[in-house]
Amino acid sequence: MTHKKHLAEKIAELTEMILEVEREGHLFDYFYLHEELEKAIDQYTAYKTNMIRAKQ
């Protein structure tokens, strides 16, 4: 599995988990998962930026 695909799947999984805990009202889990989602998005963005720079 490529790094890009792994990050995309992680983002999708975290998003689903956030929606689930939000419905259930578990605020601690919500904030933790949201933090993890932000990290995954940052990693994905960095990966894409590096790929664009490598092509130039």
PQR file with spaces between the fields and no chain letter, atoms N, CA, C, O and H, PARSE charges and radii, in Angstrom:
ATOM       1  N    MET     1       0.853   -1.174    0.000 -0.4000 1.5000
ATOM       2  CA   MET     1       0.000    0.000    0.000 -0.0000 2.0000
ATOM       3  C    MET     1       0.902    1.242    0.000  0.5500 1.7000
ATOM       4  O    MET     1       1.885    1.310    0.738 -0.5500 1.4000
ATOM       5  N    THR     2       0.555    2.200   -0.824 -0.4000 1.5000
ATOM       6  CA   THR     2       1.353    3.412   -0.876 -0.0000 2.0000
ATOM       7  C    THR     2       1.111    4.267    0.355  0.5500 1.7000
ATOM       8  O    THR     2       0.082    4.154    1.022 -0.5500 1.4000
ATOM       9  H    THR     2      -0.243    2.145   -1.423  0.4000 1.0000
ATOM      10  N    HIS     3       2.075    5.118    0.639 -0.4000 1.5000
ATOM      11  CA   HIS     3       1.950    6.022    1.787 -0.0000 2.0000
ATOM      12  C    HIS     3       0.729    6.923    1.614  0.5500 1.7000
ATOM      13  O    HIS     3      -0.011    7.172    2.565 -0.5500 1.4000
ATOM      14  H    HIS     3       2.911    5.210    0.098  0.4000 1.0000
ATOM      15  N    LYS     4       0.529    7.406    0.397 -0.4000 1.5000
ATOM      16  CA   LYS     4      -0.609    8.284    0.104 -0.0000 2.0000
ATOM      17  C    LYS     4      -1.925    7.566    0.378  0.5500 1.7000
ATOM      18  O    LYS     4      -2.818    8.126    1.013 -0.5500 1.4000
ATOM      19  H    LYS     4       1.131    7.204   -0.376  0.4000 1.0000
ATOM      20  N    LYS     5      -2.047    6.334   -0.096 -0.4000 1.5000
ATOM      21  CA   LYS     5      -3.280    5.571    0.098 -0.0000 2.0000
ATOM      22  C    LYS     5      -3.499    5.282    1.575  0.5500 1.7000
ATOM      23  O    LYS     5      -4.626    5.372    2.062 -0.5500 1.4000
ATOM      24  H    LYS     5      -1.321    5.879   -0.612  0.4000 1.0000
ATOM      25  N    HIS     6      -2.440    4.938    2.290 -0.4000 1.5000
ATOM      26  CA   HIS     6      -2.542    4.669    3.722 -0.0000 2.0000
ATOM      27  C    HIS     6      -3.050    5.911    4.461  0.5500 1.7000
ATOM      28  O    HIS     6      -3.934    5.811    5.311 -0.5500 1.4000
ATOM      29  H    HIS     6      -1.524    4.864    1.894  0.4000 1.0000
ATOM      30  N    LEU     7      -2.493    7.072    4.137 -0.4000 1.5000
ATOM      31  CA   LEU     7      -2.928    8.311    4.791 -0.0000 2.0000
ATOM      32  C    LEU     7      -4.380    8.630    4.457  0.5500 1.7000
ATOM      33  O    LEU     7      -5.136    9.055    5.331 -0.5500 1.4000
ATOM      34  H    LEU     7      -1.775    7.153    3.446  0.4000 1.0000
ATOM      35  N    ALA     8      -4.770    8.432    3.218 -0.4000 1.5000
ATOM      36  CA   ALA     8      -6.154    8.696    2.816 -0.0000 2.0000
ATOM      37  C    ALA     8      -7.121    7.777    3.570  0.5500 1.7000
ATOM      38  O    ALA     8      -8.183    8.219    4.009 -0.5500 1.4000
ATOM      39  H    ALA     8      -4.156    8.087    2.509  0.4000 1.0000
ATOM      40  N    GLU     9      -6.757    6.515    3.717 -0.4000 1.5000
ATOM      41  CA   GLU     9      -7.602    5.575    4.460 -0.0000 2.0000
ATOM      42  C    GLU     9      -7.664    5.940    5.940  0.5500 1.7000
ATOM      43  O    GLU     9      -8.716    5.814    6.567 -0.5500 1.4000
ATOM      44  H    GLU     9      -5.895    6.156    3.360  0.4000 1.0000
ATOM      45  N    LYS    10      -6.554    6.387    6.492 -0.4000 1.5000
ATOM      46  CA   LYS    10      -6.520    6.798    7.900 -0.0000 2.0000
ATOM      47  C    LYS    10      -7.433    7.997    8.120  0.5500 1.7000
ATOM      48  O    LYS    10      -8.155    8.060    9.115 -0.5500 1.4000
ATOM      49  H    LYS    10      -5.700    6.489    5.982  0.4000 1.0000
ATOM      50  N    ILE    11      -7.400    8.948    7.190 -0.4000 1.5000
ATOM      51  CA   ILE    11      -8.263   10.129    7.292 -0.0000 2.0000
ATOM      52  C    ILE    11      -9.733    9.717    7.227  0.5500 1.7000
ATOM      53  O    ILE    11     -10.549   10.205    8.008 -0.5500 1.4000
ATOM      54  H    ILE    11      -6.814    8.897    6.382  0.4000 1.0000
ATOM      55  N    ALA    12     -10.065    8.835    6.314 -0.4000 1.5000
ATOM      56  CA   ALA    12     -11.452    8.367    6.187 -0.0000 2.0000
ATOM      57  C    ALA    12     -11.906    7.638    7.453  0.5500 1.7000
ATOM      58  O    ALA    12     -13.019    7.850    7.933 -0.5500 1.4000
ATOM      59  H    ALA    12      -9.402    8.438    5.680  0.4000 1.0000
ATOM      60  N    GLU    13     -11.050    6.792    7.980 -0.4000 1.5000
ATOM      61  CA   GLU    13     -11.376    6.036    9.185 -0.0000 2.0000
ATOM      62  C    GLU    13     -11.573    6.963   10.389  0.5500 1.7000
ATOM      63  O    GLU    13     -12.527    6.803   11.150 -0.5500 1.4000
ATOM      64  H    GLU    13     -10.146    6.619    7.590  0.4000 1.0000
ATOM      65  N    LEU    14     -10.681    7.914   10.551 -0.4000 1.5000
ATOM      66  CA   LEU    14     -10.805    8.854   11.667 -0.0000 2.0000
ATOM      67  C    LEU    14     -12.070    9.699   11.536  0.5500 1.7000
ATOM      68  O    LEU    14     -12.735    9.988   12.530 -0.5500 1.4000
ATOM      69  H    LEU    14      -9.907    8.043    9.932  0.4000 1.0000
ATOM      70  N    THR    15     -12.396   10.089   10.317 -0.4000 1.5000
ATOM      71  CA   THR    15     -13.606   10.878   10.096 -0.0000 2.0000
ATOM      72  C    THR    15     -14.842   10.089   10.510  0.5500 1.7000
ATOM      73  O    THR    15     -15.732   10.627   11.169 -0.5500 1.4000
ATOM      74  H    THR    15     -11.856    9.854    9.509  0.4000 1.0000
ATOM      75  N    GLU    16     -14.901    8.821   10.126 -0.4000 1.5000
ATOM      76  CA   GLU    16     -16.025    7.965   10.523 -0.0000 2.0000
ATOM      77  C    GLU    16     -16.104    7.825   12.041  0.5500 1.7000
ATOM      78  O    GLU    16     -17.187    7.892   12.623 -0.5500 1.4000
ATOM      79  H    GLU    16     -14.178    8.384    9.590  0.4000 1.0000
ATOM      80  N    MET    17     -14.959    7.631   12.672 -0.4000 1.5000
ATOM      81  CA   MET    17     -14.930    7.470   14.128 -0.0000 2.0000
ATOM      82  C    MET    17     -15.393    8.747   14.822  0.5500 1.7000
ATOM      83  O    MET    17     -16.109    8.689   15.822 -0.5500 1.4000
ATOM      84  H    MET    17     -14.079    7.577   12.199  0.4000 1.0000
ATOM      85  N    ILE    18     -14.987    9.893   14.295 -0.4000 1.5000
ATOM      86  CA   ILE    18     -15.398   11.174   14.879 -0.0000 2.0000
ATOM      87  C    ILE    18     -16.905   11.323   14.805  0.5500 1.7000
ATOM      88  O    ILE    18     -17.537   11.725   15.782 -0.5500 1.4000
ATOM      89  H    ILE    18     -14.405    9.940   13.482  0.4000 1.0000
ATOM      90  N    LEU    19     -17.488   11.007   13.660 -0.4000 1.5000
ATOM      91  CA   LEU    19     -18.944   11.111   13.513 -0.0000 2.0000
ATOM      92  C    LEU    19     -19.664   10.197   14.496  0.5500 1.7000
ATOM      93  O    LEU    19     -20.697   10.567   15.055 -0.5500 1.4000
ATOM      94  H    LEU    19     -16.975   10.681   12.867  0.4000 1.0000
ATOM      95  N    GLU    20     -19.119    9.009   14.704 -0.4000 1.5000
ATOM      96  CA   GLU    20     -19.726    8.054   15.627 -0.0000 2.0000
ATOM      97  C    GLU    20     -19.672    8.552   17.077  0.5500 1.7000
ATOM      98  O    GLU    20     -20.684    8.523   17.777 -0.5500 1.4000
ATOM      99  H    GLU    20     -18.280    8.709   14.251  0.4000 1.0000
ATOM     100  N    VAL    21     -18.498    9.007   17.531 -0.4000 1.5000
ATOM     101  CA   VAL    21     -18.403    9.451   18.927 -0.0000 2.0000
ATOM     102  C    VAL    21     -19.146   10.770   19.132  0.5500 1.7000
ATOM     103  O    VAL    21     -19.611   11.055   20.235 -0.5500 1.4000
ATOM     104  H    VAL    21     -17.675    9.030   16.962  0.4000 1.0000
ATOM     105  N    GLU    22     -19.257   11.568   18.082 -0.4000 1.5000
ATOM     106  CA   GLU    22     -20.024   12.814   18.188 -0.0000 2.0000
ATOM     107  C    GLU    22     -21.500   12.489   18.434  0.5500 1.7000
ATOM     108  O    GLU    22     -22.149   13.125   19.265 -0.5500 1.4000
ATOM     109  H    GLU    22     -18.879   11.337   17.186  0.4000 1.0000
ATOM     110  N    ARG    23     -22.024   11.501   17.713 -0.4000 1.5000
ATOM     111  CA   ARG    23     -23.424   11.085   17.910 -0.0000 2.0000
ATOM     112  C    ARG    23     -23.644   10.553   19.323  0.5500 1.7000
ATOM     113  O    ARG    23     -24.698   10.763   19.923 -0.5500 1.4000
ATOM     114  H    ARG    23     -21.497   10.984   17.039  0.4000 1.0000
ATOM     115  N    GLU    24     -22.626    9.859   19.844 -0.4000 1.5000
ATOM     116  CA   GLU    24     -22.751    9.253   21.172 -0.0000 2.0000
ATOM     117  C    GLU    24     -22.434   10.230   22.295  0.5500 1.7000
ATOM     118  O    GLU    24     -22.688    9.931   23.462 -0.5500 1.4000
ATOM     119  H    GLU    24     -21.770    9.689   19.357  0.4000 1.0000
ATOM     120  N    GLY    25     -21.884   11.392   21.961 -0.4000 1.5000
ATOM     121  CA   GLY    25     -21.623   12.420   22.957 -0.0000 2.0000
ATOM     122  C    GLY    25     -20.366   12.218   23.780  0.5500 1.7000
ATOM     123  O    GLY    25     -20.270   12.760   24.881 -0.5500 1.4000
ATOM     124  H    GLY    25     -21.678   11.636   21.013  0.4000 1.0000
ATOM     125  N    HIS    26     -19.410   11.466   23.295 -0.4000 1.5000
ATOM     126  CA   HIS    26     -18.160   11.236   24.017 -0.0000 2.0000
ATOM     127  C    HIS    26     -17.157   12.335   23.657  0.5500 1.7000
ATOM     128  O    HIS    26     -16.378   12.192   22.714 -0.5500 1.4000
ATOM     129  H    HIS    26     -19.487   11.025   22.400  0.4000 1.0000
ATOM     130  N    LEU    27     -17.186   13.414   24.404 -0.4000 1.5000
ATOM     131  CA   LEU    27     -16.384   14.581   24.055 -0.0000 2.0000
ATOM     132  C    LEU    27     -14.887   14.335   24.103  0.5500 1.7000
ATOM     133  O    LEU    27     -14.157   14.813   23.235 -0.5500 1.4000
ATOM     134  H    LEU    27     -17.819   13.531   25.169  0.4000 1.0000
ATOM     135  N    PHE    28     -14.415   13.596   25.107 -0.4000 1.5000
ATOM     136  CA   PHE    28     -12.974   13.352   25.205 -0.0000 2.0000
ATOM     137  C    PHE    28     -12.497   12.618   23.960  0.5500 1.7000
ATOM     138  O    PHE    28     -11.505   13.009   23.345 -0.5500 1.4000
ATOM     139  H    PHE    28     -15.008   13.209   25.813  0.4000 1.0000
ATOM     140  N    ASP    29     -13.206   11.552   23.590 -0.4000 1.5000
ATOM     141  CA   ASP    29     -12.844   10.796   22.390 -0.0000 2.0000
ATOM     142  C    ASP    29     -12.922   11.681   21.152  0.5500 1.7000
ATOM     143  O    ASP    29     -12.074   11.592   20.264 -0.5500 1.4000
ATOM     144  H    ASP    29     -14.012   11.235   24.090  0.4000 1.0000
ATOM     145  N    TYR    30     -13.936   12.529   21.097 -0.4000 1.5000
ATOM     146  CA   TYR    30     -14.112   13.421   19.954 -0.0000 2.0000
ATOM     147  C    TYR    30     -12.895   14.320   19.779  0.5500 1.7000
ATOM     148  O    TYR    30     -12.352   14.431   18.680 -0.5500 1.4000
ATOM     149  H    TYR    30     -14.624   12.601   21.819  0.4000 1.0000
ATOM     150  N    PHE    31     -12.468   14.960   20.863 -0.4000 1.5000
ATOM     151  CA   PHE    31     -11.331   15.884   20.771 -0.0000 2.0000
ATOM     152  C    PHE    31     -10.032   15.148   20.443  0.5500 1.7000
ATOM     153  O    PHE    31      -9.218   15.649   19.668 -0.5500 1.4000
ATOM     154  H    PHE    31     -12.909   14.869   21.755  0.4000 1.0000
ATOM     155  N    TYR    32      -9.833   13.977   21.019 -0.4000 1.5000
ATOM     156  CA   TYR    32      -8.646   13.172   20.721 -0.0000 2.0000
ATOM     157  C    TYR    32      -8.625   12.776   19.242  0.5500 1.7000
ATOM     158  O    TYR    32      -7.607   12.937   18.569 -0.5500 1.4000
ATOM     159  H    TYR    32     -10.495   13.569   21.649  0.4000 1.0000
ATOM     160  N    LEU    33      -9.731   12.267   18.749 -0.4000 1.5000
ATOM     161  CA   LEU    33      -9.799   11.832   17.356 -0.0000 2.0000
ATOM     162  C    LEU    33      -9.653   13.006   16.397  0.5500 1.7000
ATOM     163  O    LEU    33      -9.045   12.880   15.334 -0.5500 1.4000
ATOM     164  H    LEU    33     -10.558   12.136   19.296  0.4000 1.0000
ATOM     165  N    HIS    34     -10.209   14.136   16.777 -0.4000 1.5000
ATOM     166  CA   HIS    34     -10.087   15.328   15.939 -0.0000 2.0000
ATOM     167  C    HIS    34      -8.619   15.752   15.832  0.5500 1.7000
ATOM     168  O    HIS    34      -8.157   16.150   14.762 -0.5500 1.4000
ATOM     169  H    HIS    34     -10.703   14.239   17.641  0.4000 1.0000
ATOM     170  N    GLU    35      -7.904   15.664   16.932 -0.4000 1.5000
ATOM     171  CA   GLU    35      -6.470   15.966   16.933 -0.0000 2.0000
ATOM     172  C    GLU    35      -5.707   15.006   16.018  0.5500 1.7000
ATOM     173  O    GLU    35      -4.838   15.421   15.252 -0.5500 1.4000
ATOM     174  H    GLU    35      -8.280   15.340   17.801  0.4000 1.0000
ATOM     175  N    GLU    36      -6.044   13.727   16.110 -0.4000 1.5000
ATOM     176  CA   GLU    36      -5.413   12.723   15.263 -0.0000 2.0000
ATOM     177  C    GLU    36      -5.739   12.963   13.789  0.5500 1.7000
ATOM     178  O    GLU    36      -4.890   12.763   12.920 -0.5500 1.4000
ATOM     179  H    GLU    36      -6.750   13.390   16.733  0.4000 1.0000
ATOM     180  N    LEU    37      -6.964   13.389   13.515 -0.4000 1.5000
ATOM     181  CA   LEU    37      -7.361   13.698   12.144 -0.0000 2.0000
ATOM     182  C    LEU    37      -6.550   14.866   11.598  0.5500 1.7000
ATOM     183  O    LEU    37      -6.096   14.825   10.455 -0.5500 1.4000
ATOM     184  H    LEU    37      -7.653   13.551   14.221  0.4000 1.0000
ATOM     185  N    GLU    38      -6.369   15.897   12.400 -0.4000 1.5000
ATOM     186  CA   GLU    38      -5.569   17.048   11.972 -0.0000 2.0000
ATOM     187  C    GLU    38      -4.131   16.628   11.659  0.5500 1.7000
ATOM     188  O    GLU    38      -3.546   17.097   10.683 -0.5500 1.4000
ATOM     189  H    GLU    38      -6.738   15.930   13.329  0.4000 1.0000
ATOM     190  N    LYS    39      -3.565   15.750   12.479 -0.4000 1.5000
ATOM     191  CA   LYS    39      -2.205   15.256   12.224 -0.0000 2.0000
ATOM     192  C    LYS    39      -2.149   14.488   10.898  0.5500 1.7000
ATOM     193  O    LYS    39      -1.226   14.672   10.104 -0.5500 1.4000
ATOM     194  H    LYS    39      -4.040   15.369   13.272  0.4000 1.0000
ATOM     195  N    ALA    40      -3.134   13.636   10.671 -0.4000 1.5000
ATOM     196  CA   ALA    40      -3.167   12.842    9.435 -0.0000 2.0000
ATOM     197  C    ALA    40      -3.313   13.741    8.212  0.5500 1.7000
ATOM     198  O    ALA    40      -2.677   13.498    7.186 -0.5500 1.4000
ATOM     199  H    ALA    40      -3.884   13.487   11.316  0.4000 1.0000
ATOM     200  N    ILE    41      -4.139   14.770    8.312 -0.4000 1.5000
ATOM     201  CA   ILE    41      -4.305   15.708    7.203 -0.0000 2.0000
ATOM     202  C    ILE    41      -3.002   16.456    6.954  0.5500 1.7000
ATOM     203  O    ILE    41      -2.622   16.664    5.802 -0.5500 1.4000
ATOM     204  H    ILE    41      -4.655   14.967    9.146  0.4000 1.0000
ATOM     205  N    ASP    42      -2.317   16.861    8.010 -0.4000 1.5000
ATOM     206  CA   ASP    42      -1.021   17.533    7.864 -0.0000 2.0000
ATOM     207  C    ASP    42      -0.003   16.617    7.181  0.5500 1.7000
ATOM     208  O    ASP    42       0.759   17.066    6.324 -0.5500 1.4000
ATOM     209  H    ASP    42      -2.626   16.692    8.946  0.4000 1.0000
ATOM     210  N    GLN    43       0.011   15.340    7.556 -0.4000 1.5000
ATOM     211  CA   GLN    43       0.927   14.382    6.939 -0.0000 2.0000
ATOM     212  C    GLN    43       0.600   14.202    5.460  0.5500 1.7000
ATOM     213  O    GLN    43       1.504   14.142    4.627 -0.5500 1.4000
ATOM     214  H    GLN    43      -0.607   14.975    8.252  0.4000 1.0000
ATOM     215  N    TYR    44      -0.678   14.117    5.133 -0.4000 1.5000
ATOM     216  CA   TYR    44      -1.105   13.960    3.747 -0.0000 2.0000
ATOM     217  C    TYR    44      -0.716   15.191    2.927  0.5500 1.7000
ATOM     218  O    TYR    44      -0.225   15.068    1.804 -0.5500 1.4000
ATOM     219  H    TYR    44      -1.412   14.166    5.810  0.4000 1.0000
ATOM     220  N    THR    45      -0.936   16.362    3.489 -0.4000 1.5000
ATOM     221  CA   THR    45      -0.577   17.605    2.812 -0.0000 2.0000
ATOM     222  C    THR    45       0.926   17.680    2.578  0.5500 1.7000
ATOM     223  O    THR    45       1.366   18.077    1.499 -0.5500 1.4000
ATOM     224  H    THR    45      -1.335   16.462    4.400  0.4000 1.0000
ATOM     225  N    ALA    46       1.715   17.306    3.575 -0.4000 1.5000
ATOM     226  CA   ALA    46       3.174   17.316    3.436 -0.0000 2.0000
ATOM     227  C    ALA    46       3.606   16.334    2.355  0.5500 1.7000
ATOM     228  O    ALA    46       4.488   16.640    1.552 -0.5500 1.4000
ATOM     229  H    ALA    46       1.358   16.984    4.452  0.4000 1.0000
ATOM     230  N    TYR    47       2.992   15.163    2.331 -0.4000 1.5000
ATOM     231  CA   TYR    47       3.316   14.170    1.313 -0.0000 2.0000
ATOM     232  C    TYR    47       3.026   14.720   -0.081  0.5500 1.7000
ATOM     233  O    TYR    47       3.866   14.623   -0.976 -0.5500 1.4000
ATOM     234  H    TYR    47       2.275   14.914    2.982  0.4000 1.0000
ATOM     235  N    LYS    48       1.846   15.294   -0.267 -0.4000 1.5000
ATOM     236  CA   LYS    48       1.474   15.847   -1.571 -0.0000 2.0000
ATOM     237  C    LYS    48       2.413   16.979   -1.973  0.5500 1.7000
ATOM     238  O    LYS    48       2.812   17.072   -3.134 -0.5500 1.4000
ATOM     239  H    LYS    48       1.164   15.374    0.460  0.4000 1.0000
ATOM     240  N    THR    49       2.767   17.840   -1.020 -0.4000 1.5000
ATOM     241  CA   THR    49       3.678   18.950   -1.306 -0.0000 2.0000
ATOM     242  C    THR    49       5.040   18.423   -1.738  0.5500 1.7000
ATOM     243  O    THR    49       5.627   18.930   -2.694 -0.5500 1.4000
ATOM     244  H    THR    49       2.443   17.764   -0.077  0.4000 1.0000
ATOM     245  N    ASN    50       5.545   17.412   -1.043 -0.4000 1.5000
ATOM     246  CA   ASN    50       6.827   16.824   -1.407 -0.0000 2.0000
ATOM     247  C    ASN    50       6.784   16.177   -2.786  0.5500 1.7000
ATOM     248  O    ASN    50       7.753   16.257   -3.540 -0.5500 1.4000
ATOM     249  H    ASN    50       5.068   17.000   -0.267  0.4000 1.0000
ATOM     250  N    MET    51       5.670   15.539   -3.117 -0.4000 1.5000
ATOM     251  CA   MET    51       5.538   14.915   -4.430 -0.0000 2.0000
ATOM     252  C    MET    51       5.527   15.976   -5.532  0.5500 1.7000
ATOM     253  O    MET    51       6.127   15.779   -6.589 -0.5500 1.4000
ATOM     254  H    MET    51       4.883   15.474   -2.504  0.4000 1.0000
ATOM     255  N    ILE    52       4.859   17.079   -5.294 -0.4000 1.5000
ATOM     256  CA   ILE    52       4.799   18.170   -6.278 -0.0000 2.0000
ATOM     257  C    ILE    52       6.203   18.759   -6.471  0.5500 1.7000
ATOM     258  O    ILE    52       6.631   19.012   -7.597 -0.5500 1.4000
ATOM     259  H    ILE    52       4.371   17.240   -4.436  0.4000 1.0000
ATOM     260  N    ARG    53       6.903   18.971   -5.364 -0.4000 1.5000
ATOM     261  CA   ARG    53       8.269   19.529   -5.453 -0.0000 2.0000
ATOM     262  C    ARG    53       9.216   18.578   -6.181  0.5500 1.7000
ATOM     263  O    ARG    53      10.089   19.019   -6.929 -0.5500 1.4000
ATOM     264  H    ARG    53       6.556   18.766   -4.449  0.4000 1.0000
ATOM     265  N    ALA    54       9.045   17.285   -5.964 -0.4000 1.5000
ATOM     266  CA   ALA    54       9.917   16.293   -6.590 -0.0000 2.0000
ATOM     267  C    ALA    54       9.719   16.259   -8.104  0.5500 1.7000
ATOM     268  O    ALA    54      10.648   15.933   -8.844 -0.5500 1.4000
ATOM     269  H    ALA    54       8.335   16.927   -5.357  0.4000 1.0000
ATOM     270  N    LYS    55       8.526   16.590   -8.562 -0.4000 1.5000
ATOM     271  CA   LYS    55       8.231   16.577   -9.990 -0.0000 2.0000
ATOM     272  C    LYS    55       8.769   17.818  -10.714  0.5500 1.7000
ATOM     273  O    LYS    55       8.886   17.821  -11.940 -0.5500 1.4000
ATOM     274  H    LYS    55       7.772   16.854   -7.961  0.4000 1.0000
ATOM     275  N    GLN    56       9.088   18.847   -9.971 -0.4000 1.5000
ATOM     276  CA   GLN    56       9.529   20.097  -10.581 -0.0000 2.0000
ATOM     277  C    GLN    56      10.977   20.043  -10.971  0.5500 1.7000
ATOM     278  O    GLN    56      11.511   21.019  -11.501 -0.5500 1.4000
ATOM     279  H    GLN    56       8.993   18.844   -8.976  0.4000 1.0000
